[in-house]
Each structure stands twice: as C-alpha cells, then as structure tokens.
Amino acid sequence: MIDDIIEIALDEDLRHGDITSTALIDPREEATANVIAKCDLILAGREIFEKTLNRVDAYLSVNHRFTDGSKVPKGSIIMTVTGSVLSMLKAERTALNFLSHMCGVATLTRRYVDAIPSGTKTRITDTRKTLPGLRRLEKYAVACGGGINHRSDLSAGILIKDNHIAVYGSIARAVGKARQNLDPSHRIEVEVSSLQQVEEALTSGAEVIMLDNMPLSDIIVAVQKIAGRALVEVSGNITIDRVAELAKVGVDFISVGAITHSAPACDISMEIEK
C-alpha cells in the first residue's frame, strides 16, 4: 500500500520527467544533501522519505540522525542523503511533501498531548477525518506524536452514530441489532449528543460512550452519571485550549479531527552541500 502511494505521488511530478534537472545536471555528478528542520518539530516519516528516494534511485543513501517520535530543534540536520544529484532533484519535492505533512501531524498531535495536565488519565485519539489515501501515514504520525489511533477503517470497531440511531429509532434498538448480528467480542461504542441519550446508552450496555458536541456543563454531568460503567470519549470542535478542562473532568479519550485534517506542514528543506 505504501509503495502504491509513493508511486502515485511520484507520477504527479515525474510522469514526463524533470526537464530542468535533466537539462542542467550531469547524470554522473554526485553530492551530499542535508535535510534541515526549519522549525521545531516532532519527526515522523523517515521510512517513506527514504522509500521515495529509493523508488527514484535505489543507490541513494540516507543517514538518519533522529528517530521517528523525536523532538527535532529548528536548524537541525534531520538526515543526509548521498548519491546522484539528478536523482535527488527528481525525488526531492515528493519526498519532502510526505515528510513535511507527517511531521506536521505528529507535531500538532504532540501539542495536544502536552496540553493534558499531569495526573489525568485522558488520551488524545485521532479520527477517520483523514486525507484520502493518506490515512495509514497520518495515523502513524499521530502515534509518533504521542496520540493513539481510533478506528483505522469501518471494520475496526463498532461505532453507532446519529444516522444509525435515526434508522432504528432508538439507541437500544440499534445496540440490540448490533449485538444480534456481530461477534460478541466486539466492543460497542455509541455516539450521543444529550444527557438523555447518555442514559439510553448506559441502559443498552454500551462499553464506550462518545459525547459529541456537548457543552462542558453536560459533559461534567455525563461523566458523573456514567461513573466508570463505560469509557467516555468527547469529540466535536475540540481546540487545544479546551483539552485541559476536559481532561480534568475525567474523560478517557479526547478525539481530535484537526490533528489529521488540519495539521500545518512543517517547514523542511533539502539542501545540497556546495
């Protein structure tokens, strides 16, 4: 799958070749290039960066200086690349696009994780709000940033949402149907948007209750009602300044779509040594 993603991305740039570099660079010329962090970041994506280079030229050599998940200070050399200058230039933008985006996801995730007060049990989790085709990479980057992965796809867990409930008319009926049709080992999560639905989800035996777009006052009451009988997840318009207050309430998970769908790319460059 990763190889397919790389192939598609390279095809965007190289379907008809690199006419500038081919016109200017001797194919025999070799050099070393430094991959430099232009901002403080959390590293994610070493492997796909190297794989992208090697898809263009298997003889390009990469010397890594940091591991994924590491804090990389601004100005640091993340890795060096040695080999054909022409090959480097052909692969540079695609490889950096992957690296910059994944580091952006990891770095934003770490900001959310660091916003959780010490002594609380809350974890930051991602969602399925990912860029098409990049979910596997983005969820890996979330893990590098210290977050945990929610469902990787629709087969990875049961989450009964508002439209499922609308079809069945009640949480109890939807949960009952799910238990009837699925392996009993599957944990059932139910999305709710009111305190009344919290009661319904508890009565139905949901193992995880997702409080969606509920005000803090209702979240506090909901956590008290649930009282450990189910895990509690909060979601919906979660900004970094809300994380501390939500964690102090005692929720188990805060799911954040922004860490994947809105993470700003980190500024990273590849500079050939003169």
matplotlib code that plots the C-alpha trace (Angstrom):
import matplotlib.pyplot as plt

x = [0.0, 2.8, 4.6, 1.4, 1.1, 4.7, 4.1, 1.1, 2.8, 5.9, 3.8, 2.4, 5.8, 7.7, 5.2, 7.0, 10.4, 12.2, 13.2, 15.0, 17.3, 17.9, 19.0, 21.3, 22.8, 25.4, 23.9, 27.4, 27.5, 27.2, 26.9, 25.6, 22.4, 21.3, 17.6, 17.1, 14.3, 13.3, 11.1, 10.9, 9.1, 8.3, 9.8, 7.5, 8.0, 11.7, 10.8, 8.6, 11.1, 13.8, 11.5, 10.5, 14.1, 15.0, 12.0, 13.7, 17.2, 18.0, 21.6, 20.7, 22.0, 20.3, 22.0, 19.4, 20.2, 16.9, 14.3, 10.5, 8.9, 11.9, 11.9, 13.9, 15.1, 14.9, 18.1, 18.9, 20.0, 17.4, 19.2, 21.7, 21.3, 24.3, 24.3, 23.3, 22.4, 20.0, 18.1, 17.9, 16.4, 13.8, 12.7, 13.2, 9.7, 7.7, 9.8, 9.6, 5.9, 5.4, 7.9, 6.6, 3.0, 3.7, 5.9, 3.1, 0.6, 3.0, 3.9, 0.3, -0.6, 2.2, 0.9, -2.5, -0.9, 1.3, -1.9, -3.2, -2.5, -0.2, -2.1, -5.1, -5.9, -7.0, -5.5, -5.7, -7.0, -7.4, -10.5, -11.2, -11.2, -8.0, -6.8, -7.9, -5.2, -3.0, -4.8, -2.1, 0.6, -1.3, -2.3, 1.3, 2.3, -0.3, 1.3, 4.7, 3.2, 2.0, -1.6, -3.5, -5.4, -9.1, -10.6, -8.4, -11.4, -15.1, -14.2, -12.0, -14.7, -18.4, -19.4, -23.1, -23.6, -26.6, -27.6, -27.6, -29.8, -32.1, -32.6, -33.5, -35.4, -33.5, -30.1, -31.5, -32.8, -29.6, -27.3, -29.6, -29.4, -25.6, -25.3, -27.5, -25.5, -21.9, -19.3, -19.9, -16.2, -16.6, -16.8, -19.7, -19.3, -22.3, -22.3, -24.6, -25.5, -27.6, -27.9, -31.0, -29.0, -26.3, -28.9, -30.1, -26.5, -25.8, -29.0, -28.2, -24.9, -22.5, -18.9, -17.8, -19.9, -18.9, -20.1, -20.4, -20.5, -21.9, -21.3, -18.8, -21.6, -23.3, -20.0, -19.5, -22.9, -22.5, -19.2, -20.8, -23.8, -21.5, -19.4, -17.0, -19.6, -18.3, -15.3, -16.0, -14.9, -15.5, -15.5, -16.6, -14.8, -12.0, -9.5, -6.2, -7.3, -10.2, -8.0, -7.0, -10.6, -11.9, -9.1, -9.8, -13.4, -12.2, -12.9, -10.9, -10.4, -10.5, -10.8, -9.5, -10.1, -7.9, -4.6, -5.0, -7.3, -5.9, -2.3, 0.0, 3.0, 6.4, 9.0, 11.7, 14.3, 16.8, 20.0, 22.9, 26.3, 28.3]
y = [0.0, 2.4, 1.6, 2.4, 5.8, 6.6, 5.6, 7.8, 10.8, 10.4, 10.1, 13.5, 15.0, 12.7, 11.4, 13.3, 13.6, 16.5, 18.6, 21.3, 19.0, 16.7, 19.8, 21.1, 18.2, 15.6, 12.2, 11.2, 14.0, 13.0, 15.0, 15.0, 16.9, 17.9, 17.6, 20.5, 21.3, 25.0, 24.9, 22.9, 19.6, 16.1, 13.7, 11.3, 9.7, 8.7, 5.4, 6.9, 9.7, 7.1, 4.8, 7.7, 8.5, 4.9, 4.4, 7.0, 5.7, 2.6, 3.8, 7.0, 6.5, 8.1, 8.6, 9.3, 11.4, 11.2, 8.5, 9.0, 10.5, 12.5, 16.3, 18.0, 21.5, 24.2, 24.2, 20.6, 18.3, 15.5, 13.3, 13.4, 12.0, 10.9, 9.9, 11.1, 14.8, 14.3, 11.6, 13.7, 16.6, 14.3, 12.9, 15.9, 17.5, 14.3, 13.0, 16.3, 16.5, 13.3, 14.2, 17.7, 16.6, 13.7, 15.8, 18.4, 15.8, 14.5, 18.0, 19.1, 15.9, 16.4, 19.9, 18.4, 15.6, 18.1, 20.1, 17.3, 18.0, 15.6, 13.2, 12.8, 9.6, 11.3, 10.3, 12.1, 10.0, 10.6, 10.1, 8.9, 12.5, 11.9, 13.0, 10.4, 7.8, 9.0, 7.5, 4.9, 7.6, 10.1, 7.6, 6.5, 10.2, 10.6, 7.7, 9.4, 12.5, 10.5, 10.1, 6.9, 5.6, 5.3, 3.0, 2.6, 1.8, 0.8, -2.8, -2.0, -1.4, -0.7, 2.9, 3.6, 7.2, 9.5, 8.2, 4.6, 5.7, 7.6, 4.5, 2.3, 4.9, 4.4, 3.6, 0.5, -0.9, -0.1, -1.6, -4.7, -5.2, -4.8, -7.4, -9.8, -9.6, -9.2, -11.2, -10.6, -9.9, -6.5, -3.5, -1.3, 2.5, 4.8, 8.5, 10.7, 14.3, 14.7, 13.6, 11.6, 9.7, 9.1, 7.3, 5.3, 4.3, 3.1, 1.1, -0.5, -1.7, 0.4, -0.1, 3.3, 6.5, 9.3, 12.7, 14.6, 18.4, 18.6, 21.7, 21.4, 21.5, 18.5, 16.6, 17.0, 15.6, 12.8, 11.7, 11.6, 9.6, 7.1, 6.7, 4.2, 1.9, 2.8, 4.6, 8.2, 9.9, 13.5, 14.9, 17.8, 21.1, 20.2, 23.0, 22.8, 25.4, 23.0, 20.0, 20.7, 21.4, 18.3, 16.1, 17.4, 16.3, 12.7, 11.7, 8.8, 10.0, 13.3, 12.6, 15.4, 15.5, 18.6, 16.7, 14.9, 17.1, 20.5, 19.9, 22.5, 21.1, 21.6, 23.6, 21.2, 21.7, 19.5, 21.5, 20.1, 20.9, 23.3]
z = [0.0, 0.9, -2.3, -4.3, -2.5, -3.4, -7.0, -7.4, -5.8, -7.9, -11.0, -10.3, -10.7, -13.0, -15.5, -18.2, -16.5, -14.9, -17.9, -15.9, -13.9, -16.9, -19.0, -16.3, -14.3, -15.4, -14.6, -13.2, -10.7, -7.0, -3.8, -0.3, 0.7, 4.2, 5.2, 7.6, 10.0, 9.6, 12.7, 15.9, 15.1, 16.0, 13.5, 11.6, 8.1, 7.9, 6.2, 3.5, 2.8, 2.2, 0.2, -2.0, -2.8, -3.4, -5.7, -8.0, -7.4, -5.3, -4.9, -2.9, 0.6, 3.6, 7.0, 9.7, 12.8, 14.6, 15.1, 14.5, 17.5, 18.4, 19.1, 16.4, 17.2, 14.5, 12.4, 13.0, 10.2, 10.3, 7.9, 5.0, 1.5, -0.6, -4.3, -7.7, -7.7, -10.6, -8.7, -5.6, -7.5, -9.2, -5.8, -3.6, -3.6, -3.4, -0.5, 1.3, 0.8, 2.7, 5.4, 6.0, 6.2, 8.5, 10.8, 10.8, 12.0, 14.7, 15.9, 16.2, 18.0, 20.5, 21.2, 22.1, 24.2, 26.0, 26.9, 29.0, 32.7, 34.5, 36.8, 34.5, 32.6, 29.3, 26.0, 22.7, 19.8, 16.1, 13.9, 10.3, 9.2, 7.2, 3.7, 1.1, 0.5, 3.4, 6.4, 7.2, 7.1, 9.1, 11.8, 12.1, 12.5, 15.2, 17.1, 16.7, 18.3, 21.3, 20.3, 20.0, 16.9, 16.8, 14.2, 11.2, 9.0, 9.3, 10.0, 13.0, 15.6, 16.2, 16.5, 16.4, 15.3, 14.8, 11.4, 12.6, 15.6, 13.2, 11.1, 14.1, 16.1, 19.4, 20.8, 22.5, 19.2, 17.3, 20.0, 20.2, 16.5, 16.6, 19.3, 17.4, 14.2, 15.4, 17.2, 21.0, 21.5, 19.7, 22.0, 21.2, 21.2, 20.9, 19.9, 22.0, 22.0, 25.1, 28.7, 27.8, 25.2, 27.8, 30.0, 26.9, 26.0, 29.6, 29.7, 26.4, 27.8, 25.6, 26.5, 25.2, 25.1, 22.8, 23.9, 20.7, 20.7, 24.2, 26.4, 29.3, 31.9, 30.3, 29.9, 33.7, 34.5, 31.9, 33.4, 36.9, 35.5, 33.7, 36.8, 35.3, 33.8, 30.4, 28.9, 28.0, 24.8, 23.9, 20.4, 18.2, 17.7, 20.1, 20.2, 22.1, 24.7, 25.7, 26.4, 30.0, 31.2, 29.5, 30.9, 34.5, 34.1, 33.9, 30.3, 29.0, 25.4, 23.5, 19.8, 17.5, 13.8, 13.4, 14.1, 10.7, 8.5, 9.5, 10.6, 9.0, 7.2, 8.9, 7.0, 6.0, 3.2, 1.4, 0.6, -1.5, 0.0, -2.1]

ax = plt.figure().add_subplot(projection="3d")
ax.plot(x, y, z, "-o")
ax.set_aspect("equal")
plt.show()
